[in-house]
Amino acid sequence: MRRRGPAFRLILVGGAMALPMIGAFALLFSAVTGLRDADATARRSAAVLISADRLDRLVLALDGDARALALTGAPTYLRAYDAERAAFSGEEANFARLTARVDPDEARPAREIVQADDAYVRDRLTPLVNAARGDPAGARAMVRDGQGLSRLSSLRERSAGFEAAQTNAVAISGRHAAEVARRTAVSAVVCAAAALLLVSFVAFLPRLVVRPIRRAADLADALADEQRALRRVATLVACGVSPAQVFDAVAAEVGRVLKVEHTSIIRFEHDETARVVGHWSDPRVPRAMPPMGGRWPVEDGTVTAATRSTERPARMCDYERATSAIGVWARQAGIRCVVGCPVKVEGRVWGAMFLHSMDEEPPPGATEERMRQFTELVGTAIAGAQSRSDLLASRARVVAAADESRRRIERDLHDGAQQRLVALALRVRTLETSVAPGQERLRAQMSALVDDLSGVLDDLQEVSRGIVPPILGRSGLGPALRSLARRSPVAVRLGMGFAERLPERVEVAVYYTAAEALTNVAKHAGASEVRVGLSLENGTVRLSVRDDGRGGADLTRGSGLVGLKDRVEALGGTIEIISPPGDGTSVLAAIPVERAEDDADDGAERPDRPVRDAGARSEDLAKKGSDLL
């Protein structure tokens, strides 16, 4: 048998090498195509996720401004709402453009989210803003009805589900890219014996393509984490929690998202100091932050002074030669870099937020911009808290004015109508005694006139007692409630847990709450017995009025109960009605005594004693007049 020549063997070897090379290149082509598709999918998913999050944040911002406008009527919130409404329309168009290029099954939830957001803005927020312009009371009622928060929570849940789906899509793209990379590595190993250079190139090429995809996936994950953190803080702000809770939440979220060891939020005081109002420390590092409420001087050459004077973000990454108090503390605590961003409230610098990094590498250049998004939420929370405080103060002034009107009416009745009626009755009684004998008919008519005047005086006394109960000012809450219970047409069981006197505003609020509740029981409850309980626990007065009637009462119906709610809440208290149909009604009120004392001290001169004396004089005058008649 004739041996094959070198050419044949070369062709055979070349063919043997060509087959795996062709297969490897085929696999490589497939891998590149798959990686390209994965990259496009990841970018689209990230873009859709970012746009959806912007829409979500705009809805939250619109809701917050609409509520603030309804509660305060401030035109700044209207301008902010109009600007955010325009941005919302633009982002809707961008979101529709992005989702038009994705799979129809993926685009359908996105369209539903846009439609739900648009419906909420159109059907809820737009009427609320229009009501705030023309009917402030109706707008405030819309804010208190709770429907907006329920719909907003539903929108948040739907957005969270869409975000999870998009994040899952990015994760699937990453796993697909990893599988393609594995197949590419197998093809490279097969080609290694035929062409080492080609195999090396094929092995290097997937890594060159996969790394940007993985970086994009990591970036999308980081962005999603940041947006989730912003959403959590925005939810707290929208729910109206206290600024202290928002400060701690923002400090924790910023520290975790930006991966620093310490974060703090300070407030600039009038004495050129900065007070710590919120901070967070990574539990894996020693706690080095100053205590809550601690103060630092605002010294030149520090990040604190720079953020205050320039109203811009600032950073400092060299504390080796720092001589300021904050600089010495940073050096001793191992802080290498501090980044600060001002917190503005209504256009003025209120405070600042700081990152304290112990890493040798300084924070990235985009850190300040990422912090700014959080400081805007802090400013919104502070402005909202101030608006709520102003609203409570306004309500307290209205209640105080109403009480003063009651006092003035009572004084006018005492000094005018009651005295004149007594004098008139005495004159008629004197004339009656001077009637000549034989004019018995005239004597009887004058006696009847005196009796009528006595009845009018009694009625006027009852009216005066309803305006300002004299027994409340003279003897206190316990005797006043016992007198109220005796006059009630329904049997009342009264339980008093204390005997000491309370601030007048608290006593008046408790008395009128009990009186209104007993009146409603007599008119509507069909009850056979009412239990009234009063206690003083930890500086808070607690009143309970429970009947065994038909139930079904509603705090939102009836101007009397609404007025009581305003009176109680103006003192920092709460009132609640529990009234299941067929199982009686319970009116529960709680009023902090310390808050009422502080409010009274902050007000003008209190006419407590003159009013109480006037009430007593009114009752004494009526009693003496009746005795004389």
C-alpha positions as CSV (number, residue, x, y, z in Angstrom):
1,M,0.0,0.0,0.0
2,R,1.3,3.3,-1.0
3,R,2.0,5.8,1.7
4,R,0.3,9.2,1.5
5,G,2.6,12.2,1.0
6,P,3.1,15.2,3.2
7,A,0.7,17.2,1.3
8,F,-2.0,14.7,2.0
9,R,-1.1,14.6,5.6
10,L,-1.0,18.4,5.7
11,I,-4.4,18.5,4.2
12,L,-5.7,15.9,6.6
13,V,-4.3,17.7,9.6
14,G,-5.5,21.0,8.3
15,G,-8.9,19.5,7.8
16,A,-8.8,18.0,11.2
17,M,-7.8,21.3,12.7
18,A,-10.4,23.2,10.5
19,L,-13.3,21.2,11.8
20,P,-12.9,22.1,15.5
21,M,-11.9,25.6,14.4
22,I,-15.1,26.0,12.4
23,G,-17.1,24.6,15.2
24,A,-15.3,26.9,17.6
25,F,-16.0,29.9,15.4
26,A,-19.6,28.9,15.1
27,L,-19.9,28.7,18.8
28,L,-18.0,32.0,19.1
29,F,-20.4,33.6,16.7
30,S,-23.3,32.2,18.6
31,A,-21.8,33.5,21.9
32,V,-21.2,37.0,20.5
33,T,-24.7,37.2,19.2
34,G,-26.1,36.0,22.6
35,L,-23.9,38.5,24.5
36,R,-25.0,41.3,22.3
37,D,-28.7,40.4,22.8
38,A,-28.0,40.1,26.6
39,D,-26.4,43.6,26.6
40,A,-29.3,45.1,24.7
41,T,-31.8,43.5,27.0
42,A,-29.9,44.6,30.1
43,R,-29.7,48.2,28.9
44,R,-33.4,48.3,27.9
45,S,-34.3,46.8,31.3
46,A,-32.1,49.3,33.1
47,A,-33.6,52.2,31.1
48,V,-37.1,51.1,31.7
49,L,-36.4,50.6,35.4
50,I,-34.9,54.1,35.8
51,S,-37.8,55.7,33.9
52,A,-40.3,53.8,36.0
53,D,-38.6,54.9,39.2
54,R,-38.6,58.5,38.0
55,L,-42.3,58.3,37.4
56,D,-42.8,56.8,40.8
57,R,-40.8,59.5,42.5
58,L,-42.7,62.2,40.5
59,V,-46.0,60.7,41.7
60,L,-44.8,60.8,45.3
61,A,-43.6,64.3,44.8
62,L,-46.9,65.4,43.2
63,D,-48.9,63.7,46.0
64,G,-46.7,65.4,48.7
65,D,-47.1,68.8,47.1
66,A,-50.8,68.4,46.5
67,R,-51.3,67.4,50.2
68,A,-49.1,70.3,51.4
69,L,-51.1,72.7,49.2
70,A,-54.4,71.4,50.5
71,L,-53.2,71.7,54.1
72,T,-51.4,75.0,54.0
73,G,-52.6,76.7,50.8
74,A,-49.0,78.0,50.2
75,P,-48.4,79.0,46.6
76,T,-44.9,77.5,46.6
77,Y,-46.4,74.1,46.7
78,L,-48.7,75.0,43.8
79,R,-45.7,76.1,41.7
80,A,-43.8,73.0,42.7
81,Y,-46.8,70.9,41.7
82,D,-47.1,72.5,38.3
83,A,-43.4,72.0,37.6
84,E,-43.5,68.3,38.7
85,R,-46.7,67.8,36.6
86,A,-44.9,69.0,33.5
87,A,-42.0,66.7,34.3
88,F,-44.4,63.8,34.9
89,S,-45.9,64.3,31.4
90,G,-42.5,64.3,29.8
91,E,-41.4,61.2,31.7
92,E,-44.6,59.4,30.7
93,A,-43.7,60.0,27.0
94,N,-40.2,58.7,27.6
95,F,-41.5,55.6,29.4
96,A,-43.9,54.8,26.6
97,R,-41.0,55.2,24.1
98,L,-38.8,52.8,26.1
99,T,-41.5,50.2,26.6
100,A,-42.5,50.2,22.9
101,R,-39.2,48.5,22.1
102,V,-39.5,45.6,24.6
103,D,-41.5,42.3,24.4
104,P,-45.3,42.9,24.4
105,D,-45.7,40.7,27.5
106,E,-43.1,42.9,29.3
107,A,-44.6,46.1,28.0
108,R,-48.2,45.3,29.2
109,P,-47.4,45.7,32.9
110,A,-45.4,48.8,32.2
111,R,-48.4,50.4,30.3
112,E,-50.6,49.4,33.2
113,I,-48.3,51.2,35.7
114,V,-48.3,54.3,33.5
115,Q,-52.1,54.2,33.2
116,A,-52.5,53.7,37.0
117,D,-50.1,56.6,37.7
118,D,-51.9,58.9,35.2
119,A,-55.3,57.9,36.6
120,Y,-54.1,58.7,40.1
121,V,-52.8,62.1,39.1
122,R,-55.9,62.8,37.0
123,D,-58.6,61.5,39.2
124,R,-57.1,62.2,42.7
125,L,-54.4,64.8,42.7
126,T,-55.8,67.2,40.1
127,P,-59.2,67.4,41.9
128,L,-57.4,67.9,45.2
129,V,-55.3,70.8,43.8
130,N,-58.4,72.3,42.2
131,A,-60.2,72.0,45.5
132,A,-57.3,73.6,47.3
133,R,-57.6,76.6,45.0
134,G,-61.4,77.0,45.4
135,D,-62.5,75.0,48.5
136,P,-59.7,74.7,51.1
137,A,-62.0,73.0,53.6
138,G,-63.0,70.4,51.0
139,A,-59.4,69.8,50.1
140,R,-58.4,69.2,53.7
141,A,-61.3,66.8,54.0
142,M,-60.0,64.9,50.9
143,V,-56.6,64.7,52.5
144,R,-58.1,63.2,55.7
145,D,-60.3,60.7,54.0
146,G,-57.4,58.2,53.6
147,Q,-58.3,57.2,50.0
148,G,-55.3,58.9,48.6
149,L,-52.9,56.9,50.8
150,S,-54.7,53.7,50.0
151,R,-54.4,54.3,46.2
152,L,-50.8,55.5,46.7
153,S,-50.0,52.3,48.5
154,S,-51.5,50.2,45.7
155,L,-49.4,52.1,43.1
156,R,-46.3,51.5,45.2
157,E,-47.0,47.8,45.4
158,R,-47.5,47.6,41.6
159,S,-44.4,49.6,41.0
160,A,-42.4,47.3,43.3
161,G,-43.6,44.3,41.4
162,F,-42.6,45.8,38.1
163,E,-39.2,46.7,39.5
164,A,-38.7,43.2,40.8
165,A,-39.6,41.8,37.3
166,Q,-37.1,44.2,35.6
167,T,-34.4,43.3,38.2
168,N,-35.1,39.6,37.5
169,A,-34.8,40.3,33.8
170,V,-31.4,41.8,34.3
171,A,-30.4,38.8,36.5
172,I,-31.5,36.4,33.8
173,S,-29.5,38.3,31.2
174,G,-26.5,38.0,33.4
175,R,-27.0,34.2,33.8
176,H,-27.4,33.8,30.1
177,A,-24.2,35.7,29.5
178,A,-22.4,33.4,31.9
179,E,-23.7,30.3,30.1
180,V,-22.6,31.7,26.8
181,A,-19.2,32.4,28.2
182,R,-18.9,28.8,29.4
183,R,-19.7,27.5,26.0
184,T,-17.2,29.8,24.5
185,A,-14.5,28.6,26.9
186,V,-15.2,25.0,25.8
187,S,-14.8,25.9,22.2
188,A,-11.5,27.6,23.0
189,V,-10.2,24.5,24.7
190,V,-11.1,22.4,21.6
191,C,-9.2,24.8,19.3
192,A,-6.1,25.0,21.6
193,A,-4.3,22.1,19.9
194,A,-4.9,23.5,16.4
195,A,-4.2,27.2,16.9
196,L,-3.0,28.5,20.2
197,L,-3.2,32.1,19.1
198,L,-6.8,31.6,17.9
199,V,-7.8,29.9,21.1
200,S,-6.2,32.7,23.2
201,F,-8.0,35.3,21.1
202,V,-11.3,33.4,21.4
203,A,-10.8,33.0,25.2
204,F,-10.0,36.7,25.5
205,L,-12.8,38.0,23.3
206,P,-15.7,36.8,25.6
207,R,-14.1,38.4,28.6
208,L,-13.8,41.6,26.7
209,V,-17.5,41.6,26.0
210,V,-18.8,40.0,29.2
211,R,-17.1,42.5,31.6
212,P,-19.1,45.5,30.3
213,I,-22.3,43.5,30.6
214,R,-21.5,42.5,34.2
215,R,-20.5,46.1,35.0
216,A,-23.8,47.3,33.5
217,A,-25.6,44.7,35.6
218,D,-23.8,45.8,38.7
219,L,-24.6,49.4,37.9
220,A,-28.2,48.5,37.4
221,D,-28.3,46.7,40.8
222,A,-26.6,49.7,42.5
223,L,-29.1,52.1,40.9
224,A,-32.0,49.8,41.9
225,D,-30.7,49.8,45.5
226,E,-30.5,53.5,45.5
227,Q,-33.9,54.0,44.1
228,R,-35.4,51.6,46.6
229,A,-33.7,53.5,49.4
230,L,-35.1,56.8,48.0
231,R,-38.5,55.3,47.7
232,R,-38.5,54.0,51.3
233,V,-37.6,57.5,52.5
234,A,-40.1,59.2,50.3
235,T,-42.8,56.8,51.7
236,L,-41.9,57.9,55.2
237,V,-42.1,61.6,54.2
238,A,-45.5,61.0,52.4
239,C,-46.9,59.3,55.5
240,G,-46.0,62.3,57.6
241,V,-43.8,60.7,60.2
242,S,-41.8,62.8,62.6
243,P,-38.6,64.5,61.2
244,A,-36.5,62.6,63.8
245,Q,-37.6,59.3,62.2
246,V,-36.8,60.7,58.7
247,F,-33.4,61.9,59.8
248,D,-32.4,58.4,61.2
249,A,-33.9,56.6,58.1
250,V,-32.1,58.9,55.7
251,A,-28.7,58.6,57.5
252,A,-29.0,54.8,57.5
253,E,-30.1,54.5,53.8
254,V,-27.3,56.9,52.6
255,G,-24.7,55.0,54.6
256,R,-25.7,51.7,53.2
257,V,-26.2,52.8,49.6
258,L,-23.0,54.8,49.4
259,K,-21.0,52.3,51.4
260,V,-19.5,54.6,54.0
261,E,-18.8,53.9,57.7
262,H,-20.6,56.9,59.2
263,T,-23.3,59.4,58.2
264,S,-24.8,62.3,60.1
265,I,-27.4,65.1,59.7
266,I,-27.0,68.4,61.5
267,R,-29.0,71.5,62.0
268,F,-27.5,75.0,62.0
269,E,-28.4,76.9,65.1
270,H,-28.5,80.7,65.7
271,D,-25.5,80.6,68.0
272,E,-23.1,79.5,65.2
273,T,-23.2,75.9,66.2
274,A,-24.4,72.7,64.4
275,R,-26.6,70.3,66.4
276,V,-26.7,66.6,65.5
277,V,-30.3,65.5,64.7
278,G,-29.6,62.1,63.1
279,H,-26.7,59.7,62.5
280,W,-25.9,56.2,61.5
281,S,-22.8,54.0,61.8
282,D,-21.9,50.7,60.2
283,P,-22.2,48.1,62.9
284,R,-19.0,46.5,61.7
285,V,-16.9,49.5,62.7
286,P,-16.3,51.2,66.1
287,R,-19.0,53.7,66.9
288,A,-17.5,57.1,66.7
289,M,-20.4,59.5,65.9
290,P,-21.2,62.3,68.3
291,P,-24.4,61.8,70.5
292,M,-27.8,62.9,69.3
293,G,-28.3,66.6,70.3
294,G,-24.5,67.2,70.5
295,R,-23.3,70.5,69.2
296,W,-20.2,71.5,67.2
297,P,-19.0,75.0,66.5
298,V,-19.2,76.1,62.9
299,E,-15.5,77.0,62.3
300,D,-13.9,78.4,59.1
301,G,-12.0,75.9,57.0
302,T,-14.4,73.0,57.7
303,V,-16.9,71.3,55.4
304,T,-19.7,72.4,57.8
305,A,-18.8,76.1,57.2
306,A,-18.3,75.6,53.5
307,T,-21.8,74.0,53.0
308,R,-23.4,76.8,55.0
309,S,-21.7,79.7,53.4
310,T,-21.7,78.5,49.7
311,E,-25.0,76.6,50.0
312,R,-23.3,73.9,47.8
313,P,-21.8,70.5,48.5
314,A,-18.2,70.4,49.8
315,R,-15.7,67.8,50.8
316,M,-12.4,67.6,52.7
317,C,-10.0,64.6,52.5
318,D,-7.0,65.8,54.6
319,Y,-7.3,66.1,58.3
320,E,-3.7,65.5,59.2
321,R,-3.1,69.2,60.0
322,A,-6.7,70.2,60.9
323,T,-7.0,72.3,64.1
324,S,-10.8,72.8,64.2
325,A,-12.8,70.9,66.8
326,I,-14.5,68.8,64.1
327,G,-11.1,68.3,62.3
328,V,-9.4,67.0,65.5
329,W,-12.4,64.7,66.2
330,A,-12.2,63.3,62.6
331,R,-8.5,62.7,62.9
332,Q,-8.8,60.9,66.2
333,A,-11.8,58.8,64.9
334,G,-9.8,57.7,61.8
335,I,-12.0,59.7,59.4
336,R,-10.1,60.3,56.2
337,C,-12.7,62.1,54.1
338,V,-15.9,64.0,54.8
339,V,-18.4,65.0,52.1
340,G,-21.2,67.4,53.0
341,C,-24.4,68.4,51.2
342,P,-26.7,71.3,52.4
343,V,-30.3,70.6,53.4
344,K,-32.5,73.4,52.2
345,V,-36.0,74.2,53.5
346,E,-38.1,76.7,51.5
347,G,-34.9,77.9,49.7
348,R,-32.9,78.5,52.9
349,V,-30.0,76.4,54.2
350,W,-31.5,74.6,57.3
351,G,-28.6,72.1,57.9
352,A,-26.4,69.6,56.2
353,M,-25.8,65.9,55.7
354,F,-22.3,64.4,55.9
355,L,-20.6,61.2,54.9
356,H,-17.6,60.2,57.0
357,S,-15.4,57.8,55.1
358,M,-12.5,55.8,56.7
359,D,-11.4,54.4,53.3
360,E,-8.1,55.4,51.9
361,E,-9.8,56.1,48.5
362,P,-12.0,59.2,48.5
363,P,-15.7,58.8,47.6
364,P,-16.5,58.9,43.8
365,G,-17.2,62.3,42.2
366,A,-20.9,61.6,41.8
367,T,-21.4,61.2,45.5
368,E,-22.6,64.8,46.0
369,E,-25.3,64.4,43.4
370,R,-26.5,61.2,44.9
371,M,-26.6,62.8,48.3
372,R,-28.6,65.7,47.0
373,Q,-31.6,63.5,46.2
374,F,-31.7,62.4,49.8
375,T,-31.3,65.9,51.2
376,E,-34.3,67.1,49.1
377,L,-36.4,64.5,50.8
378,V,-35.1,65.7,54.2
379,G,-36.1,69.2,53.3
380,T,-39.5,68.1,52.3
381,A,-40.0,66.3,55.6
382,I,-39.0,69.3,57.6
383,A,-41.2,71.6,55.6
384,G,-44.1,69.2,56.0
385,A,-43.6,69.0,59.8
386,Q,-43.5,72.8,60.0
387,S,-46.7,73.0,58.1
388,R,-48.4,70.5,60.4
389,S,-47.1,72.5,63.4
390,D,-48.4,75.7,62.0
391,L,-51.8,74.0,61.3
392,L,-52.0,72.8,64.9
393,A,-51.1,76.3,66.2
394,S,-53.8,77.8,64.0
395,R,-56.3,75.4,65.2
396,A,-55.4,76.1,68.8
397,R,-55.9,79.8,68.2
398,V,-59.3,79.2,66.7
399,V,-60.3,77.2,69.7
400,A,-59.0,79.8,72.1
401,A,-60.9,82.5,70.2
402,A,-64.1,80.5,70.5
403,D,-63.6,80.1,74.2
404,E,-63.0,83.8,74.6
405,S,-66.2,84.4,72.7
406,R,-68.0,82.2,75.2
407,R,-66.5,84.1,78.1
408,R,-67.5,87.4,76.6
409,I,-71.1,86.2,76.0
410,E,-71.3,85.0,79.6
411,R,-70.0,88.3,80.9
412,D,-72.5,90.2,78.8
413,L,-75.4,88.0,80.0
414,H,-74.3,88.5,83.6
415,D,-73.6,92.2,83.5
416,G,-76.6,93.1,81.2
417,A,-79.6,90.8,80.7
418,Q,-79.6,89.0,84.0
419,Q,-79.2,92.1,86.2
420,R,-81.9,94.0,84.2
421,L,-84.3,91.1,84.5
422,V,-83.8,90.9,88.3
423,A,-84.3,94.6,88.6
424,L,-87.4,94.5,86.5
425,A,-88.9,91.6,88.5
426,L,-88.2,93.4,91.7
427,R,-89.9,96.6,90.4
428,V,-92.9,94.6,89.4
429,R,-93.0,92.8,92.7
430,T,-92.9,96.3,94.4
431,L,-95.7,97.5,92.3
432,E,-97.7,94.4,93.2
433,T,-97.5,95.2,96.9
434,S,-98.7,98.7,96.2
435,V,-101.9,97.6,94.4
436,A,-105.0,99.0,96.2
437,P,-107.4,96.6,97.8
438,G,-110.2,95.4,95.5
439,Q,-108.0,95.2,92.4
440,E,-107.3,91.5,92.8
441,R,-107.3,90.8,89.1
442,L,-104.5,93.4,88.5
443,R,-102.6,91.8,91.5
444,A,-102.9,88.4,89.9
445,Q,-101.7,89.6,86.6
446,M,-98.7,91.3,88.1
447,S,-97.9,88.1,90.1
448,A,-98.1,86.1,86.9
449,L,-95.8,88.6,85.2
450,V,-93.3,88.1,88.1
451,D,-93.5,84.4,87.7
452,D,-92.8,84.7,83.9
453,L,-89.8,86.9,84.6
454,S,-88.6,84.3,87.1
455,G,-88.9,81.6,84.5
456,V,-87.0,83.7,81.9
457,L,-84.3,84.3,84.5
458,D,-84.1,80.5,85.1
459,D,-83.9,79.9,81.4
460,L,-81.2,82.5,81.0
461,Q,-79.3,80.9,83.9
462,E,-79.4,77.5,82.1
463,V,-78.1,79.2,78.9
464,S,-75.3,80.8,80.8
465,R,-74.5,77.4,82.4
466,G,-74.2,75.8,79.0
467,I,-71.9,78.5,77.7
468,V,-69.4,78.5,80.7
469,P,-70.4,76.1,83.5
470,P,-69.8,78.0,86.7
471,I,-69.2,74.8,88.7
472,L,-66.3,73.9,86.4
473,G,-64.4,77.1,87.2
474,R,-65.4,77.1,90.9
475,S,-65.0,73.4,91.9
476,G,-63.2,71.6,89.1
477,L,-63.8,68.8,86.7
478,G,-65.1,66.2,89.1
479,P,-68.1,68.2,90.5
480,A,-68.8,69.6,87.0
481,L,-69.1,66.0,85.5
482,R,-71.2,64.9,88.5
483,S,-73.6,67.8,87.8
484,L,-73.6,66.9,84.2
485,A,-74.4,63.3,85.0
486,R,-77.3,64.3,87.3
487,R,-78.9,66.3,84.5
488,S,-78.6,63.5,81.9
489,P,-81.8,61.8,81.0
490,V,-79.9,58.5,80.7
491,A,-78.4,56.9,83.8
492,V,-74.7,57.7,84.2
493,R,-72.1,55.8,86.2
494,L,-69.1,58.1,86.8
495,G,-65.6,57.0,87.7
496,M,-63.0,59.6,88.6
497,G,-59.4,58.4,88.9
498,F,-58.0,61.6,90.4
499,A,-59.1,64.7,92.3
500,E,-56.5,67.4,91.5
501,R,-57.2,70.4,89.2
502,L,-56.0,70.5,85.6
503,P,-55.2,73.4,83.3
504,E,-58.4,75.2,82.4
505,R,-58.1,74.4,78.7
506,V,-57.9,70.7,79.5
507,E,-60.8,70.8,81.9
508,V,-63.0,72.7,79.3
509,A,-62.1,70.3,76.6
510,V,-62.8,67.2,78.7
511,Y,-66.1,68.7,80.0
512,Y,-67.4,69.6,76.5
513,T,-66.4,66.3,75.1
514,A,-68.3,64.5,77.9
515,A,-71.3,66.8,77.5
516,E,-71.5,66.3,73.7
517,A,-71.1,62.6,74.1
518,L,-73.9,62.4,76.7
519,T,-76.1,64.6,74.5
520,N,-75.6,62.2,71.5
521,V,-76.4,59.2,73.7
522,A,-79.6,60.8,74.8
523,K,-80.6,61.8,71.3
524,H,-79.5,58.9,69.2
525,A,-78.2,55.9,71.1
526,G,-81.3,54.5,72.7
527,A,-79.1,53.4,75.6
528,S,-80.2,52.5,79.2
529,E,-76.8,53.3,80.8
530,V,-73.7,55.3,80.2
531,R,-70.3,54.8,81.9
532,V,-68.0,57.8,82.1
533,G,-64.4,57.2,83.2
534,L,-61.7,59.8,83.8
535,S,-58.0,59.0,84.6
536,L,-54.6,60.7,84.6
537,E,-51.8,58.5,83.4
538,N,-48.2,59.6,82.7
539,G,-49.2,63.3,82.2
540,T,-52.2,62.4,79.9
541,V,-55.9,62.8,80.8
542,R,-57.9,59.9,79.4
543,L,-61.7,60.2,79.1
544,S,-64.0,57.4,78.1
545,V,-67.8,57.5,77.5
546,R,-69.3,54.1,76.8
547,D,-73.0,53.4,76.3
548,D,-75.0,50.2,75.7
549,G,-77.1,51.6,72.9
550,R,-77.5,50.7,69.2
551,G,-74.0,51.9,68.0
552,G,-73.2,52.9,64.4
553,A,-72.0,56.4,65.3
554,D,-69.6,58.2,62.9
555,L,-67.1,60.9,63.9
556,T,-67.3,62.4,60.4
557,R,-71.0,63.1,60.7
558,G,-72.2,65.8,63.0
559,S,-70.7,69.2,63.6
560,G,-70.6,68.7,67.4
561,L,-68.2,65.8,67.2
562,V,-66.1,67.5,64.5
563,G,-65.8,70.5,66.8
564,L,-64.7,68.3,69.7
565,K,-62.1,66.7,67.5
566,D,-60.7,70.1,66.6
567,R,-60.6,71.2,70.3
568,V,-58.9,68.0,71.4
569,E,-56.4,67.9,68.6
570,A,-55.5,71.5,69.1
571,L,-54.2,70.5,72.6
572,G,-52.1,67.7,71.0
573,G,-54.6,65.1,72.0
574,T,-56.6,62.4,70.1
575,I,-60.2,61.4,70.0
576,E,-61.6,58.1,68.7
577,I,-65.1,56.6,68.3
578,I,-65.6,52.9,68.4
579,S,-69.2,52.1,67.5
580,P,-70.0,48.7,66.0
581,P,-73.7,48.5,65.0
582,G,-75.7,46.9,67.7
583,D,-72.9,46.9,70.3
584,G,-72.9,50.4,71.8
585,T,-70.6,53.4,71.3
586,S,-67.4,54.3,73.0
587,V,-65.9,57.8,72.8
588,L,-62.2,57.8,73.8
589,A,-60.2,61.0,74.2
590,A,-56.6,61.5,75.4
591,I,-55.1,65.0,76.1
592,P,-51.5,65.6,77.3
593,V,-51.5,67.9,80.3
594,E,-47.9,69.1,79.7
595,R,-48.7,70.2,76.1
596,A,-51.8,72.2,77.3
597,E,-49.7,73.9,80.0
598,D,-47.0,74.9,77.5
599,D,-49.6,76.2,75.1
600,A,-51.2,78.3,77.9
601,D,-47.8,79.7,78.9
602,D,-47.1,80.7,75.4
603,G,-50.3,82.6,75.0
604,A,-51.5,86.0,76.2
605,E,-52.8,86.8,79.6
606,R,-55.2,84.1,80.7
607,P,-58.6,85.3,82.1
608,D,-59.2,82.1,84.0
609,R,-60.0,83.5,87.4
610,P,-62.1,86.4,86.2
611,V,-64.1,84.0,84.0
612,R,-64.6,81.6,86.9
613,D,-65.7,84.5,89.2
614,A,-68.0,85.8,86.6
615,G,-69.6,82.4,86.2
616,A,-70.1,82.1,89.9
617,R,-71.5,85.6,90.1
618,S,-73.9,84.8,87.3
619,E,-75.2,81.8,89.2
620,D,-75.3,83.6,92.5
621,L,-77.2,86.5,90.9
622,A,-79.8,84.2,89.4
623,K,-80.2,82.4,92.7
624,K,-80.6,85.6,94.7
625,G,-83.1,86.9,92.1
626,S,-85.1,83.8,92.3
627,D,-85.1,84.0,96.1
628,L,-86.3,87.6,96.1
629,L,-89.0,86.9,93.6
